[in-house]
Amino acid sequence: MSQRPGFPAKLPALGAPRTTRTPAPLVGTQRPVAMPTPKPVPSKAVAGTSPAQRSAPLRSGLGMGMDYGPLRARMVSNLAAQGLQDPMVLQAMGLVERHRFVETALAVQAYEDTSLPIGLGQTISKPNVVARMIELMREGISGKLGRILEIGTGCGYQAAVLSHVATEVYSLERLRGLHEKSRENLRPLRLHNVHLIFGDGMLGYPKGGPYAGIISAAGGESVPQAWLDQLAVGGRLVAPTITPAGHQALVVILRTAEGFDRQVLEAVHFVPLKSGVA
Ligand code: SAH
């Protein structure tokens, strides 16, 4: 088993002058988005919702006004019972309010182990899959990871979880509608270490790299070379990828001083990794 460097020791210390990294000139469509100063945001219970959206949680006796803490705590104990072990990941899953990232009508399902639609044909992964992928990316590390890259911001839920297990999170989304939605979802959380970028994740985001971890929420035919190039030595990449057997599985790639160690794990079902922006 290769040793992993203790991130962020190998990477520039957080808070240190980051003269080599920021602010770099921006190219193409990749635009980092500084999280604006948060304004008080009404809870989704009072935000404009359709009668159908309002009635769904009420029908089941639940609503945005309710305390989702116990449901979230139960979700975390279920994750632990399913074998997830990394205390920092479990803690992060307990901190992020998943119900705030989905439509009000779906809020009651937010703490079930199910994927949910987030618009534009995309889905937020099951909590179990989110936690599993982050745990795989963090294998061998007990403290926070250094800088990490997420491909596929979607609604921003996983980026929020990642913000608690890494010092800096760069998250790319190719659909403008979801990029904007994730900004709205994340604004009230004031996660200053999350950098949302509208752009094609196939190209990675060299300005934030090299990364201690790379995680993709969309599955491609193969792992783009740009991701491998931007992975730090000792860093781990976790991505759903089509295997030689022709199905989609989780692939973990560890970058060593000598090259790349690749492991193919369980079968998964992720939305496709697409190139370009829309
Ligand atoms: N992590 C997300 C999951 C979103 S689903 C969440 O917590 O909600 C996967 C996302 O990957 C979709 O939003 C899809 O638009 C995006 N995606 C697919 N190909 C991409 C690419 N090349 N670059 C960036 N995002 C991509």
Boltz pocket constraint, residues with backbone or C-beta under 6 A from the ligand:
constraints:
  - pocket:
      binder: B
      contacts: [[A, 118], [A, 122], [A, 123], [A, 124], [A, 125], [A, 151], [A, 152], [A, 153], [A, 154], [A, 155], [A, 156], [A, 157], [A, 158], [A, 159], [A, 172], [A, 173], [A, 174], [A, 175], [A, 178], [A, 199], [A, 200], [A, 201], [A, 202], [A, 217], [A, 218], [A, 271], [A, 272], [A, 273], [A, 274], [A, 275], [A, 276]]
      max_distance: 6.0
